[in-house]
Amino acid sequence: MTATGNNYAEALFMLAREENLVDEFYEGLKTAKGIFDENPEYLQFLSTPSIPKSERTAALSQAFSGKINEHVLSFLQLLCEHGKAESFNECVAEYERLREWAAGAVEAVAKTAVELTNEQKAQLIAALEKRTGKSVTLKTVIDKSLLGGIAVEIDGEILDGSVKLNLKRAREVISE
C-alpha cells in the first residue's frame, strides 16, 4: 500500500469519525468500488490527465450524486483532481483496515508452506487475539517458498517464524 493511499484514507476516516458516519462512508466507498470493479475503464478515465479535471469530476457527480454521501463524493473528486484516482482501491482497503481497527477487529494474513487445519487456524486466532486484545479475522495464504513454519502480518507488524527466515539468519551468522 502506498503512503498516498494511506494518507487520503486516513483523512477520510478522521472526517467520518468526526461526523459519526464511519459506516455510511464505508457503504459509499463500497458502492463506488463496485461500479469501478464492474467498469475498470471508469478509473482509467478518471486517471487520464488529457481529459480536463472539470470533465472528470463532473462525471463523478453525475454518476454518484444522491447515491453516496456527499463527503465520499467530494473525496472521489479530490482524488481525481490531484491525479490520484488510481489509488482509490488502496484507499478503500486502508479505510476498511481503519474501520476494523476502530471497531476492535484486525485482519491477520498467515503465510504457510502447507494448508493449516481448522484446529491450527483456531489456535492461531486465539494466540493473535490474546496478543493484540482485538478480534482477529484470519486469511491464509500458501507460500511454498517458506519451506515450513509460519509468517503472520497483523496490524502492520510481521511475525516471522518461517524456516526460510531461520535459514537466512543462520547463513548471516555463518558468513560473519
C-alpha positions in Angstrom: 0.0 0.0 0.0 1.3 3.4 -0.9 1.7 6.3 1.6 -0.7 8.3 -0.7 -3.5 5.8 -0.4 -2.9 5.7 3.4 -2.9 9.5 3.8 -6.1 10.0 1.8 -7.9 7.1 3.5 -6.8 8.3 7.0 -8.1 11.8 6.3 -11.5 10.5 5.1 -11.7 8.2 8.1 -11.0 11.0 10.5 -13.8 13.0 8.9 -16.1 10.0 9.1 -15.4 9.6 12.8 -15.9 13.3 13.4 -19.2 13.2 11.6 -20.1 9.8 13.3 -20.7 8.4 9.8 -18.0 5.7 9.5 -20.4 3.0 8.2 -22.2 5.4 5.8 -18.9 6.5 4.3 -17.8 2.8 4.1 -21.1 2.0 2.2 -20.4 4.9 -0.2 -16.9 3.6 -0.8 -18.1 0.1 -1.4 -20.8 1.4 -3.9 -18.1 3.3 -5.9 -15.7 0.3 -5.7 -18.4 -2.0 -7.1 -19.0 0.3 -10.0 -15.3 0.7 -10.7 -14.8 -3.0 -10.4 -17.6 -3.7 -13.0 -16.2 -0.9 -15.2 -12.4 -0.8 -15.0 -12.3 1.7 -17.8 -14.0 4.2 -15.4 -11.0 4.5 -13.1 -8.8 4.7 -16.2 -10.9 7.6 -17.5 -10.7 9.4 -14.1 -6.9 9.0 -14.2 -6.4 10.3 -17.7 -4.6 13.7 -17.5 -5.5 14.7 -21.1 -9.2 14.8 -20.1 -9.9 18.1 -18.2 -10.3 17.7 -14.5 -13.6 19.5 -14.6 -15.0 16.9 -17.0 -13.8 14.0 -14.9 -15.2 15.5 -11.6 -18.5 16.3 -13.3 -18.7 12.7 -14.5 -18.3 11.6 -10.8 -21.1 14.0 -9.7 -23.4 12.7 -12.5 -22.6 9.0 -11.5 -22.8 9.3 -7.7 -24.7 12.4 -6.7 -27.5 11.3 -4.4 -26.3 7.7 -4.3 -23.4 8.1 -1.9 -22.6 10.5 1.0 -21.6 14.0 -0.3 -18.3 13.8 1.6 -17.4 10.5 -0.1 -18.3 12.1 -3.5 -16.0 15.0 -2.6 -13.3 12.5 -1.7 -13.6 10.8 -5.1 -13.4 14.2 -6.8 -10.4 15.2 -4.7 -8.6 12.0 -5.7 -9.4 12.8 -9.3 -8.3 16.5 -9.1 -5.0 15.5 -7.5 -4.3 12.8 -10.1 -4.6 10.0 -7.5 -7.7 8.2 -8.8 -5.6 5.1 -9.4 -5.1 5.0 -5.6 -8.8 4.5 -5.0 -8.7 0.8 -4.3 -5.8 1.3 -1.9 -7.8 4.0 -0.1 -10.7 1.6 0.3 -8.5 -1.1 1.7 -6.9 1.3 4.2 -10.3 2.7 5.2 -11.5 -0.9 5.8 -8.5 -1.6 7.9 -9.0 1.6 9.9 -12.7 0.8 10.3 -11.9 -2.7 11.7 -9.2 -1.3 14.0 -11.6 1.3 15.4 -14.2 -1.5 16.0 -11.5 -3.6 17.8 -11.0 -6.0 14.9 -8.0 -6.7 12.8 -7.2 -8.9 9.8 -4.2 -11.2 10.0 -2.6 -12.8 6.9 -0.8 -16.0 7.7 1.6 -17.4 5.1 2.4 -21.1 5.4 4.1 -23.7 3.3 1.2 -26.1 3.7 -2.6 -25.6 4.4 -3.4 -25.2 8.1 -6.0 -27.4 9.7 -9.1 -25.8 11.2 -7.7 -26.6 14.7 -4.4 -24.8 13.9 -6.3 -21.8 12.5 -8.4 -21.6 15.7 -5.2 -21.8 17.8 -3.5 -19.1 15.8 -6.5 -16.8 16.0 -6.7 -17.3 19.8 -3.0 -16.6 20.2 -3.2 -13.4 18.0 -6.3 -12.2 19.8 -4.5 -12.6 23.1 -1.5 -10.7 21.8 -3.5 -7.8 20.2 -6.5 -7.7 22.5 -8.7 -7.4 19.4 -10.9 -9.7 17.4 -8.9 -11.3 14.6 -10.1 -12.4 11.2 -7.6 -14.8 9.7 -6.7 -15.0 6.0 -4.4 -17.8 5.0 -2.0 -17.9 2.0 0.0 -20.9 0.9 3.7 -19.9 0.1 5.8 -22.9 -0.6 9.0 -20.8 -0.6 8.7 -20.6 3.3 9.7 -24.3 3.4 7.9 -24.6 6.8 6.8 -22.6 9.8 4.6 -19.5 9.5 4.8 -15.8 8.8 1.9 -13.6 10.0 1.2 -10.0 9.1 -1.1 -8.3 11.6 -1.8 -4.6 12.3 1.3 -3.6 10.2 3.6 -6.0 12.2 5.2 -9.1 10.7 5.7 -12.1 12.9 8.0 -14.4 11.0 8.7 -17.9 12.3 9.3 -19.4 8.9 12.1 -21.9 8.2 13.1 -19.7 5.3 13.8 -16.8 7.7 15.6 -19.0 10.2 17.9 -20.4 7.4 18.6 -16.8 6.2 19.6 -15.8 9.8 21.8 -18.9 10.1 23.6 -18.0 6.8 24.2 -14.5 8.0 25.7 -15.7 11.3 27.9 -18.2 9.5 29.1 -15.7 6.9 30.2 -13.2 9.7 
